[in-house]
Amino acid sequence: MGALKWTAEAEASLRDVYNHIAQNRPTTARRTIESILNKVESLREASDLGHQFPHRRPAVRKLTYGQFQVAYLLTGDRQVIVLGVFHGLIFLPLN
């Protein structure tokens, strides 16, 4: 099982997603965050599950869950560092 770390920015972006959804649908917000967290946890077993951005060093990848994108860094020792969580419509490619 690989190591999984969240940056402060990633934790803040996940809170922002929750807060935005919870304004009108708190139950949906809770379920959405739980689902995103479960999807990210799957990276412990399959760290290369996400799509790699071309021409990026180190290896920045994105994992899709519904309308959301999770940007993460895959280190040489297979550690996963979550960089941020974004709504798919506002996610900007890094290449």
Gaussian input, Z-matrix of N, CA and C with variables (Angstrom, degrees):
# hf/3-21g

backbone

0 1
 N
 C     1     B1
 C     2     B2     1     A1
 N     3     B3     2     A2     1     D1
 C     4     B4     3     A3     2     D2
 C     5     B5     4     A4     3     D3
 N     6     B6     5     A5     4     D4
 C     7     B7     6     A6     5     D5
 C     8     B8     7     A7     6     D6
 N     9     B9     8     A8     7     D7
 C    10    B10     9     A9     8     D8
 C    11    B11    10    A10     9     D9
 N    12    B12    11    A11    10    D10
 C    13    B13    12    A12    11    D11
 C    14    B14    13    A13    12    D12
 N    15    B15    14    A14    13    D13
 C    16    B16    15    A15    14    D14
 C    17    B17    16    A16    15    D15
 N    18    B18    17    A17    16    D16
 C    19    B19    18    A18    17    D17
 C    20    B20    19    A19    18    D18
 N    21    B21    20    A20    19    D19
 C    22    B22    21    A21    20    D20
 C    23    B23    22    A22    21    D21
 N    24    B24    23    A23    22    D22
 C    25    B25    24    A24    23    D23
 C    26    B26    25    A25    24    D24
 N    27    B27    26    A26    25    D25
 C    28    B28    27    A27    26    D26
 C    29    B29    28    A28    27    D27
 N    30    B30    29    A29    28    D28
 C    31    B31    30    A30    29    D29
 C    32    B32    31    A31    30    D30
 N    33    B33    32    A32    31    D31
 C    34    B34    33    A33    32    D32
 C    35    B35    34    A34    33    D33
 N    36    B36    35    A35    34    D34
 C    37    B37    36    A36    35    D35
 C    38    B38    37    A37    36    D36
 N    39    B39    38    A38    37    D37
 C    40    B40    39    A39    38    D38
 C    41    B41    40    A40    39    D39
 N    42    B42    41    A41    40    D40
 C    43    B43    42    A42    41    D41
 C    44    B44    43    A43    42    D42
 N    45    B45    44    A44    43    D43
 C    46    B46    45    A45    44    D44
 C    47    B47    46    A46    45    D45
 N    48    B48    47    A47    46    D46
 C    49    B49    48    A48    47    D47
 C    50    B50    49    A49    48    D48
 N    51    B51    50    A50    49    D49
 C    52    B52    51    A51    50    D50
 C    53    B53    52    A52    51    D51
 N    54    B54    53    A53    52    D52
 C    55    B55    54    A54    53    D53
 C    56    B56    55    A55    54    D54
 N    57    B57    56    A56    55    D55
 C    58    B58    57    A57    56    D56
 C    59    B59    58    A58    57    D57
 N    60    B60    59    A59    58    D58
 C    61    B61    60    A60    59    D59
 C    62    B62    61    A61    60    D60
 N    63    B63    62    A62    61    D61
 C    64    B64    63    A63    62    D62
 C    65    B65    64    A64    63    D63
 N    66    B66    65    A65    64    D64
 C    67    B67    66    A66    65    D65
 C    68    B68    67    A67    66    D66
 N    69    B69    68    A68    67    D67
 C    70    B70    69    A69    68    D68
 C    71    B71    70    A70    69    D69
 N    72    B72    71    A71    70    D70
 C    73    B73    72    A72    71    D71
 C    74    B74    73    A73    72    D72
 N    75    B75    74    A74    73    D73
 C    76    B76    75    A75    74    D74
 C    77    B77    76    A76    75    D75
 N    78    B78    77    A77    76    D76
 C    79    B79    78    A78    77    D77
 C    80    B80    79    A79    78    D78
 N    81    B81    80    A80    79    D79
 C    82    B82    81    A81    80    D80
 C    83    B83    82    A82    81    D81
 N    84    B84    83    A83    82    D82
 C    85    B85    84    A84    83    D83
 C    86    B86    85    A85    84    D84
 N    87    B87    86    A86    85    D85
 C    88    B88    87    A87    86    D86
 C    89    B89    88    A88    87    D87
 N    90    B90    89    A89    88    D88
 C    91    B91    90    A90    89    D89
 C    92    B92    91    A91    90    D90
 N    93    B93    92    A92    91    D91
 C    94    B94    93    A93    92    D92
 C    95    B95    94    A94    93    D93
 N    96    B96    95    A95    94    D94
 C    97    B97    96    A96    95    D95
 C    98    B98    97    A97    96    D96
 N    99    B99    98    A98    97    D97
 C   100   B100    99    A99    98    D98
 C   101   B101   100   A100    99    D99
 N   102   B102   101   A101   100   D100
 C   103   B103   102   A102   101   D101
 C   104   B104   103   A103   102   D102
 N   105   B105   104   A104   103   D103
 C   106   B106   105   A105   104   D104
 C   107   B107   106   A106   105   D105
 N   108   B108   107   A107   106   D106
 C   109   B109   108   A108   107   D107
 C   110   B110   109   A109   108   D108
 N   111   B111   110   A110   109   D109
 C   112   B112   111   A111   110   D110
 C   113   B113   112   A112   111   D111
 N   114   B114   113   A113   112   D112
 C   115   B115   114   A114   113   D113
 C   116   B116   115   A115   114   D114
 N   117   B117   116   A116   115   D115
 C   118   B118   117   A117   116   D116
 C   119   B119   118   A118   117   D117
 N   120   B120   119   A119   118   D118
 C   121   B121   120   A120   119   D119
 C   122   B122   121   A121   120   D120
 N   123   B123   122   A122   121   D121
 C   124   B124   123   A123   122   D122
 C   125   B125   124   A124   123   D123
 N   126   B126   125   A125   124   D124
 C   127   B127   126   A126   125   D125
 C   128   B128   127   A127   126   D126
 N   129   B129   128   A128   127   D127
 C   130   B130   129   A129   128   D128
 C   131   B131   130   A130   129   D129
 N   132   B132   131   A131   130   D130
 C   133   B133   132   A132   131   D131
 C   134   B134   133   A133   132   D132
 N   135   B135   134   A134   133   D133
 C   136   B136   135   A135   134   D134
 C   137   B137   136   A136   135   D135
 N   138   B138   137   A137   136   D136
 C   139   B139   138   A138   137   D137
 C   140   B140   139   A139   138   D138
 N   141   B141   140   A140   139   D139
 C   142   B142   141   A141   140   D140
 C   143   B143   142   A142   141   D141
 N   144   B144   143   A143   142   D142
 C   145   B145   144   A144   143   D143
 C   146   B146   145   A145   144   D144
 N   147   B147   146   A146   145   D145
 C   148   B148   147   A147   146   D146
 C   149   B149   148   A148   147   D147
 N   150   B150   149   A149   148   D148
 C   151   B151   150   A150   149   D149
 C   152   B152   151   A151   150   D150
 N   153   B153   152   A152   151   D151
 C   154   B154   153   A153   152   D152
 C   155   B155   154   A154   153   D153
 N   156   B156   155   A155   154   D154
 C   157   B157   156   A156   155   D155
 C   158   B158   157   A157   156   D156
 N   159   B159   158   A158   157   D157
 C   160   B160   159   A159   158   D158
 C   161   B161   160   A160   159   D159
 N   162   B162   161   A161   160   D160
 C   163   B163   162   A162   161   D161
 C   164   B164   163   A163   162   D162
 N   165   B165   164   A164   163   D163
 C   166   B166   165   A165   164   D164
 C   167   B167   166   A166   165   D165
 N   168   B168   167   A167   166   D166
 C   169   B169   168   A168   167   D167
 C   170   B170   169   A169   168   D168
 N   171   B171   170   A170   169   D169
 C   172   B172   171   A171   170   D170
 C   173   B173   172   A172   171   D171
 N   174   B174   173   A173   172   D172
 C   175   B175   174   A174   173   D173
 C   176   B176   175   A175   174   D174
 N   177   B177   176   A176   175   D175
 C   178   B178   177   A177   176   D176
 C   179   B179   178   A178   177   D177
 N   180   B180   179   A179   178   D178
 C   181   B181   180   A180   179   D179
 C   182   B182   181   A181   180   D180
 N   183   B183   182   A182   181   D181
 C   184   B184   183   A183   182   D182
 C   185   B185   184   A184   183   D183
 N   186   B186   185   A185   184   D184
 C   187   B187   186   A186   185   D185
 C   188   B188   187   A187   186   D186
 N   189   B189   188   A188   187   D187
 C   190   B190   189   A189   188   D188
 C   191   B191   190   A190   189   D189
 N   192   B192   191   A191   190   D190
 C   193   B193   192   A192   191   D191
 C   194   B194   193   A193   192   D192
 N   195   B195   194   A194   193   D193
 C   196   B196   195   A195   194   D194
 C   197   B197   196   A196   195   D195
 N   198   B198   197   A197   196   D196
 C   199   B199   198   A198   197   D197
 C   200   B200   199   A199   198   D198
 N   201   B201   200   A200   199   D199
 C   202   B202   201   A201   200   D200
 C   203   B203   202   A202   201   D201
 N   204   B204   203   A203   202   D202
 C   205   B205   204   A204   203   D203
 C   206   B206   205   A205   204   D204
 N   207   B207   206   A206   205   D205
 C   208   B208   207   A207   206   D206
 C   209   B209   208   A208   207   D207
 N   210   B210   209   A209   208   D208
 C   211   B211   210   A210   209   D209
 C   212   B212   211   A211   210   D210
 N   213   B213   212   A212   211   D211
 C   214   B214   213   A213   212   D212
 C   215   B215   214   A214   213   D213
 N   216   B216   215   A215   214   D214
 C   217   B217   216   A216   215   D215
 C   218   B218   217   A217   216   D216
 N   219   B219   218   A218   217   D217
 C   220   B220   219   A219   218   D218
 C   221   B221   220   A220   219   D219
 N   222   B222   221   A221   220   D220
 C   223   B223   222   A222   221   D221
 C   224   B224   223   A223   222   D222
 N   225   B225   224   A224   223   D223
 C   226   B226   225   A225   224   D224
 C   227   B227   226   A226   225   D225
 N   228   B228   227   A227   226   D226
 C   229   B229   228   A228   227   D227
 C   230   B230   229   A229   228   D228
 N   231   B231   230   A230   229   D229
 C   232   B232   231   A231   230   D230
 C   233   B233   232   A232   231   D231
 N   234   B234   233   A233   232   D232
 C   235   B235   234   A234   233   D233
 C   236   B236   235   A235   234   D234
 N   237   B237   236   A236   235   D235
 C   238   B238   237   A237   236   D236
 C   239   B239   238   A238   237   D237
 N   240   B240   239   A239   238   D238
 C   241   B241   240   A240   239   D239
 C   242   B242   241   A241   240   D240
 N   243   B243   242   A242   241   D241
 C   244   B244   243   A243   242   D242
 C   245   B245   244   A244   243   D243
 N   246   B246   245   A245   244   D244
 C   247   B247   246   A246   245   D245
 C   248   B248   247   A247   246   D246
 N   249   B249   248   A248   247   D247
 C   250   B250   249   A249   248   D248
 C   251   B251   250   A250   249   D249
 N   252   B252   251   A251   250   D250
 C   253   B253   252   A252   251   D251
 C   254   B254   253   A253   252   D252
 N   255   B255   254   A254   253   D253
 C   256   B256   255   A255   254   D254
 C   257   B257   256   A256   255   D255
 N   258   B258   257   A257   256   D256
 C   259   B259   258   A258   257   D257
 C   260   B260   259   A259   258   D258
 N   261   B261   260   A260   259   D259
 C   262   B262   261   A261   260   D260
 C   263   B263   262   A262   261   D261
 N   264   B264   263   A263   262   D262
 C   265   B265   264   A264   263   D263
 C   266   B266   265   A265   264   D264
 N   267   B267   266   A266   265   D265
 C   268   B268   267   A267   266   D266
 C   269   B269   268   A268   267   D267
 N   270   B270   269   A269   268   D268
 C   271   B271   270   A270   269   D269
 C   272   B272   271   A271   270   D270
 N   273   B273   272   A272   271   D271
 C   274   B274   273   A273   272   D272
 C   275   B275   274   A274   273   D273
 N   276   B276   275   A275   274   D274
 C   277   B277   276   A276   275   D275
 C   278   B278   277   A277   276   D276
 N   279   B279   278   A278   277   D277
 C   280   B280   279   A279   278   D278
 C   281   B281   280   A280   279   D279
 N   282   B282   281   A281   280   D280
 C   283   B283   282   A282   281   D281
 C   284   B284   283   A283   282   D282

   B1=1.4568
   B2=1.5246
   B3=1.3271
   B4=1.4503
   B5=1.5165
   B6=1.3254
   B7=1.4625
   B8=1.5255
   B9=1.3114
   B10=1.4576
   B11=1.5241
   B12=1.3311
   B13=1.4654
   B14=1.5224
   B15=1.3284
   B16=1.4618
   B17=1.5257
   B18=1.3328
   B19=1.4609
   B20=1.5292
   B21=1.3212
   B22=1.4652
   B23=1.5301
   B24=1.3291
   B25=1.4647
   B26=1.5256
   B27=1.3293
   B28=1.4617
   B29=1.5217
   B30=1.3251
   B31=1.4635
   B32=1.5277
   B33=1.3346
   B34=1.4688
   B35=1.5287
   B36=1.3248
   B37=1.4683
   B38=1.5257
   B39=1.3344
   B40=1.4649
   B41=1.5284
   B42=1.3300
   B43=1.4806
   B44=1.5204
   B45=1.3346
   B46=1.4654
   B47=1.5297
   B48=1.3313
   B49=1.4668
   B50=1.5257
   B51=1.3331
   B52=1.4610
   B53=1.5301
   B54=1.3180
   B55=1.4719
   B56=1.5205
   B57=1.3194
   B58=1.4610
   B59=1.5271
   B60=1.3248
   B61=1.4666
   B62=1.5292
   B63=1.3459
   B64=1.4684
   B65=1.5251
   B66=1.3138
   B67=1.4662
   B68=1.5258
   B69=1.3266
   B70=1.4697
   B71=1.5271
   B72=1.3410
   B73=1.4675
   B74=1.5293
   B75=1.3335
   B76=1.4686
   B77=1.5285
   B78=1.3118
   B79=1.4665
   B80=1.5216
   B81=1.3142
   B82=1.4639
   B83=1.5173
   B84=1.3097
   B85=1.4670
   B86=1.5242
   B87=1.3070
   B88=1.4684
   B89=1.5319
   B90=1.3284
   B91=1.4642
   B92=1.5340
   B93=1.3233
   B94=1.4653
   B95=1.5227
   B96=1.3189
   B97=1.4630
   B98=1.5278
   B99=1.3075
   B100=1.4698
   B101=1.5296
   B102=1.3221
   B103=1.4657
   B104=1.5233
   B105=1.3225
   B106=1.4683
   B107=1.5271
   B108=1.3287
   B109=1.4685
   B110=1.5306
   B111=1.3202
   B112=1.4662
   B113=1.5255
   B114=1.3273
   B115=1.4668
   B116=1.5226
   B117=1.3278
   B118=1.4652
   B119=1.5337
   B120=1.3181
   B121=1.4738
   B122=1.5325
   B123=1.3377
   B124=1.4655
   B125=1.5272
   B126=1.3228
   B127=1.4617
   B128=1.5273
   B129=1.3263
   B130=1.4707
   B131=1.5258
   B132=1.3168
   B133=1.4643
   B134=1.5245
   B135=1.3243
   B136=1.4716
   B137=1.5251
   B138=1.3297
   B139=1.4642
   B140=1.5223
   B141=1.3207
   B142=1.4663
   B143=1.5283
   B144=1.3331
   B145=1.4624
   B146=1.5287
   B147=1.3110
   B148=1.4620
   B149=1.5173
   B150=1.3025
   B151=1.4603
   B152=1.5303
   B153=1.3274
   B154=1.4601
   B155=1.5187
   B156=1.3255
   B157=1.4568
   B158=1.5233
   B159=1.3223
   B160=1.4629
   B161=1.5320
   B162=1.2970
   B163=1.4661
   B164=1.5199
   B165=1.3098
   B166=1.4599
   B167=1.5093
   B168=1.2983
   B169=1.4592
   B170=1.5087
   B171=1.2857
   B172=1.4557
   B173=1.5280
   B174=1.3025
   B175=1.4619
   B176=1.5271
   B177=1.3339
   B178=1.4575
   B179=1.5270
   B180=1.3218
   B181=1.4572
   B182=1.5249
   B183=1.3356
   B184=1.4630
   B185=1.5115
   B186=1.3078
   B187=1.4524
   B188=1.5194
   B189=1.3131
   B190=1.4543
   B191=1.5234
   B192=1.3282
   B193=1.4610
   B194=1.5218
   B195=1.3130
   B196=1.4620
   B197=1.5174
   B198=1.3217
   B199=1.4616
   B200=1.5239
   B201=1.3191
   B202=1.4612
   B203=1.5241
   B204=1.3125
   B205=1.4563
   B206=1.5252
   B207=1.3120
   B208=1.4532
   B209=1.5259
   B210=1.3269
   B211=1.4633
   B212=1.5235
   B213=1.3380
   B214=1.4591
   B215=1.5189
   B216=1.3117
   B217=1.4560
   B218=1.5194
   B219=1.3053
   B220=1.4554
   B221=1.5191
   B222=1.3138
   B223=1.4615
   B224=1.5264
   B225=1.3108
   B226=1.4574
   B227=1.5148
   B228=1.3361
   B229=1.4663
   B230=1.5222
   B231=1.3508
   B232=1.4712
   B233=1.5216
   B234=1.3231
   B235=1.4658
   B236=1.5270
   B237=1.3284
   B238=1.4598
   B239=1.5250
   B240=1.3374
   B241=1.4580
   B242=1.5259
   B243=1.3304
   B244=1.4645
   B245=1.5259
   B246=1.3391
   B247=1.4627
   B248=1.5191
   B249=1.3326
   B250=1.4557
   B251=1.5108
   B252=1.3296
   B253=1.4653
   B254=1.5248
   B255=1.3299
   B256=1.4601
   B257=1.5200
   B258=1.3214
   B259=1.4542
   B260=1.5230
   B261=1.3195
   B262=1.4568
   B263=1.5132
   B264=1.3217
   B265=1.4663
   B266=1.5176
   B267=1.3395
   B268=1.4623
   B269=1.5230
   B270=1.3292
   B271=1.4550
   B272=1.5139
   B273=1.2999
   B274=1.4548
   B275=1.5238
   B276=1.3053
   B277=1.4666
   B278=1.5205
   B279=1.3158
   B280=1.4587
   B281=1.5112
   B282=1.3310
   B283=1.4659
   B284=1.4963
   A1=108.56
   A2=117.67
   A3=122.40
   A4=112.87
   A5=114.14
   A6=120.46
   A7=109.73
   A8=115.52
   A9=122.47
   A10=107.92
   A11=116.03
   A12=120.75
   A13=109.33
   A14=115.35
   A15=122.21
   A16=108.31
   A17=116.74
   A18=119.53
   A19=108.46
   A20=116.16
   A21=120.18
   A22=110.17
   A23=116.57
   A24=120.72
   A25=111.34
   A26=116.82
   A27=120.77
   A28=110.88
   A29=116.95
   A30=120.48
   A31=110.30
   A32=116.61
   A33=120.48
   A34=111.08
   A35=117.40
   A36=119.37
   A37=110.78
   A38=117.70
   A39=120.28
   A40=110.65
   A41=116.82
   A42=120.54
   A43=110.74
   A44=116.75
   A45=120.43
   A46=111.25
   A47=116.10
   A48=120.27
   A49=109.31
   A50=116.10
   A51=120.23
   A52=110.57
   A53=116.69
   A54=120.58
   A55=112.23
   A56=116.37
   A57=119.65
   A58=110.99
   A59=116.98
   A60=120.32
   A61=110.91
   A62=116.25
   A63=121.27
   A64=113.35
   A65=117.98
   A66=119.76
   A67=110.95
   A68=116.53
   A69=121.01
   A70=113.58
   A71=116.41
   A72=119.55
   A73=110.78
   A74=118.20
   A75=120.42
   A76=114.16
   A77=118.11
   A78=119.90
   A79=110.28
   A80=116.56
   A81=120.95
   A82=110.26
   A83=117.41
   A84=121.58
   A85=110.55
   A86=116.86
   A87=121.12
   A88=110.73
   A89=116.76
   A90=120.36
   A91=111.96
   A92=115.99
   A93=120.41
   A94=110.87
   A95=116.86
   A96=120.91
   A97=110.33
   A98=117.20
   A99=120.28
   A100=110.74
   A101=117.01
   A102=120.89
   A103=111.70
   A104=116.98
   A105=120.34
   A106=109.56
   A107=117.04
   A108=120.55
   A109=110.97
   A110=117.43
   A111=120.74
   A112=111.28
   A113=116.24
   A114=120.48
   A115=110.36
   A116=116.67
   A117=120.65
   A118=110.29
   A119=116.94
   A120=120.42
   A121=111.39
   A122=116.93
   A123=119.83
   A124=111.57
   A125=117.31
   A126=120.93
   A127=111.97
   A128=117.29
   A129=119.78
   A130=111.08
   A131=116.18
   A132=121.23
   A133=112.66
   A134=116.98
   A135=121.43
   A136=108.53
   A137=116.07
   A138=120.47
   A139=114.20
   A140=117.57
   A141=119.86
   A142=111.99
   A143=116.06
   A144=122.70
   A145=112.16
   A146=117.32
   A147=121.36
   A148=113.24
   A149=115.07
   A150=124.28
   A151=109.40
   A152=117.36
   A153=120.94
   A154=110.16
   A155=115.46
   A156=119.99
   A157=108.26
   A158=117.71
   A159=119.33
   A160=111.44
   A161=115.30
   A162=123.26
   A163=113.02
   A164=117.48
   A165=120.55
   A166=109.29
   A167=115.66
   A168=123.44
   A169=105.92
   A170=120.94
   A171=127.11
   A172=111.53
   A173=116.31
   A174=122.44
   A175=112.09
   A176=116.33
   A177=121.63
   A178=107.41
   A179=115.15
   A180=121.20
   A181=109.31
   A182=116.36
   A183=120.27
   A184=109.01
   A185=114.20
   A186=122.93
   A187=106.54
   A188=116.99
   A189=121.20
   A190=110.06
   A191=114.85
   A192=120.88
   A193=106.79
   A194=116.90
   A195=120.98
   A196=110.28
   A197=116.08
   A198=122.21
   A199=112.79
   A200=117.33
   A201=121.02
   A202=111.80
   A203=114.24
   A204=123.32
   A205=108.23
   A206=116.46
   A207=122.00
   A208=106.48
   A209=116.34
   A210=121.12
   A211=108.11
   A212=115.73
   A213=118.89
   A214=110.51
   A215=113.68
   A216=122.76
   A217=107.26
   A218=116.49
   A219=121.79
   A220=107.02
   A221=116.27
   A222=120.80
   A223=110.43
   A224=115.92
   A225=121.86
   A226=113.60
   A227=117.27
   A228=120.25
   A229=111.80
   A230=116.40
   A231=124.47
   A232=113.52
   A233=117.22
   A234=119.99
   A235=107.91
   A236=116.26
   A237=122.36
   A238=108.26
   A239=116.04
   A240=121.34
   A241=107.08
   A242=116.20
   A243=121.18
   A244=108.20
   A245=115.65
   A246=122.30
   A247=113.35
   A248=117.61
   A249=120.04
   A250=112.26
   A251=115.57
   A252=123.48
   A253=106.41
   A254=115.87
   A255=120.88
   A256=110.49
   A257=115.77
   A258=119.92
   A259=106.76
   A260=117.20
   A261=121.98
   A262=114.57
   A263=117.87
   A264=120.30
   A265=112.84
   A266=117.41
   A267=118.83
   A268=112.20
   A269=117.53
   A270=121.39
   A271=108.75
   A272=117.18
   A273=121.72
   A274=109.64
   A275=118.11
   A276=120.55
   A277=110.44
   A278=115.76
   A279=121.02
   A280=113.38
   A281=118.82
   A282=118.81
   A283=112.08
   D1=127.46
   D2=-178.31
   D3=-82.63
   D4=162.03
   D5=178.30
   D6=-78.79
   D7=144.75
   D8=-179.16
   D9=-132.19
   D10=120.93
   D11=179.81
   D12=-126.82
   D13=146.78
   D14=176.43
   D15=-110.99
   D16=132.75
   D17=172.65
   D18=-75.48
   D19=162.97
   D20=176.80
   D21=-60.67
   D22=-37.47
   D23=178.67
   D24=-64.15
   D25=-39.09
   D26=178.98
   D27=-66.13
   D28=-43.07
   D29=177.42
   D30=-61.79
   D31=-41.51
   D32=178.99
   D33=-65.21
   D34=-40.62
   D35=-179.48
   D36=-67.86
   D37=-34.39
   D38=176.34
   D39=-66.54
   D40=-40.72
   D41=175.42
   D42=-62.24
   D43=-40.13
   D44=178.81
   D45=-61.50
   D46=-42.35
   D47=177.34
   D48=-60.01
   D49=-48.23
   D50=179.82
   D51=-58.66
   D52=-50.58
   D53=-176.76
   D54=-60.67
   D55=-38.83
   D56=-179.93
   D57=-64.57
   D58=-47.70
   D59=-178.92
   D60=-68.79
   D61=-39.60
   D62=-174.88
   D63=-66.88
   D64=-17.16
   D65=177.79
   D66=-55.50
   D67=-37.51
   D68=-177.73
   D69=-117.02
   D70=-23.40
   D71=-174.18
   D72=-142.72
   D73=77.01
   D74=-176.51
   D75=-60.49
   D76=-37.52
   D77=179.67
   D78=-66.84
   D79=-42.50
   D80=177.31
   D81=-63.24
   D82=-39.34
   D83=179.33
   D84=-60.69
   D85=-45.57
   D86=-179.79
   D87=-63.13
   D88=-45.74
   D89=179.09
   D90=-63.73
   D91=-39.90
   D92=179.81
   D93=-62.60
   D94=-46.54
   D95=-179.53
   D96=-64.42
   D97=-42.94
   D98=177.73
   D99=-59.86
   D100=-41.28
   D101=179.74
   D102=-67.36
   D103=-41.56
   D104=177.09
   D105=-61.99
   D106=-44.79
   D107=179.78
   D108=-61.71
   D109=-41.06
   D110=177.90
   D111=-63.30
   D112=-41.21
   D113=178.73
   D114=-63.63
   D115=-43.43
   D116=179.02
   D117=-64.31
   D118=-38.70
   D119=178.44
   D120=-59.11
   D121=-29.79
   D122=179.68
   D123=-63.80
   D124=-18.83
   D125=178.43
   D126=-68.32
   D127=-19.32
   D128=176.46
   D129=-61.37
   D130=-36.21
   D131=-178.43
   D132=-94.28
   D133=-28.50
   D134=-176.59
   D135=-137.51
   D136=73.41
   D137=-172.54
   D138=-66.05
   D139=-19.18
   D140=179.24
   D141=-97.62
   D142=19.41
   D143=-178.82
   D144=-60.94
   D145=-37.83
   D146=-176.71
   D147=-77.91
   D148=171.92
   D149=179.66
   D150=-82.65
   D151=131.58
   D152=178.32
   D153=-88.39
   D154=135.90
   D155=174.66
   D156=-75.28
   D157=132.54
   D158=-179.74
   D159=-67.39
   D160=149.20
   D161=173.66
   D162=63.03
   D163=31.69
   D164=179.01
   D165=-113.31
   D166=130.40
   D167=172.10
   D168=-129.72
   D169=126.88
   D170=-7.59
   D171=-68.26
   D172=-178.81
   D173=-170.21
   D174=-74.28
   D175=95.53
   D176=174.87
   D177=-88.53
   D178=131.97
   D179=-177.39
   D180=-129.43
   D181=166.61
   D182=173.62
   D183=-133.50
   D184=140.98
   D185=178.37
   D186=-115.38
   D187=132.52
   D188=-177.56
   D189=-102.01
   D190=134.50
   D191=170.51
   D192=-134.92
   D193=107.68
   D194=-178.40
   D195=56.61
   D196=-121.09
   D197=-179.62
   D198=-88.44
   D199=2.25
   D200=-172.81
   D201=-110.57
   D202=148.57
   D203=176.34
   D204=-118.72
   D205=134.98
   D206=175.76
   D207=-113.42
   D208=115.54
   D209=177.13
   D210=-88.06
   D211=133.69
   D212=179.25
   D213=-146.55
   D214=159.24
   D215=179.62
   D216=-108.74
   D217=132.79
   D218=176.31
   D219=-108.99
   D220=113.71
   D221=-176.56
   D222=-82.97
   D223=169.15
   D224=-179.58
   D225=-60.42
   D226=-28.45
   D227=178.48
   D228=-95.22
   D229=21.21
   D230=175.33
   D231=68.58
   D232=19.14
   D233=174.36
   D234=-78.17
   D235=140.00
   D236=178.47
   D237=-105.22
   D238=124.79
   D239=177.03
   D240=-117.90
   D241=112.32
   D242=-178.80
   D243=-76.58
   D244=126.36
   D245=-175.95
   D246=-97.81
   D247=-30.82
   D248=-178.48
   D249=178.77
   D250=161.84
   D251=176.40
   D252=-124.55
   D253=127.99
   D254=-173.66
   D255=-135.14
   D256=150.29
   D257=170.98
   D258=-70.59
   D259=137.16
   D260=-175.10
   D261=-57.89
   D262=-28.50
   D263=-179.09
   D264=-74.47
   D265=-17.93
   D266=-178.77
   D267=-114.76
   D268=3.13
   D269=-179.61
   D270=-70.93
   D271=125.89
   D272=-179.42
   D273=-101.31
   D274=129.31
   D275=178.41
   D276=-60.09
   D277=145.52
   D278=-178.64
   D279=-93.29
   D280=4.86
   D281=-177.84
   D282=-100.49

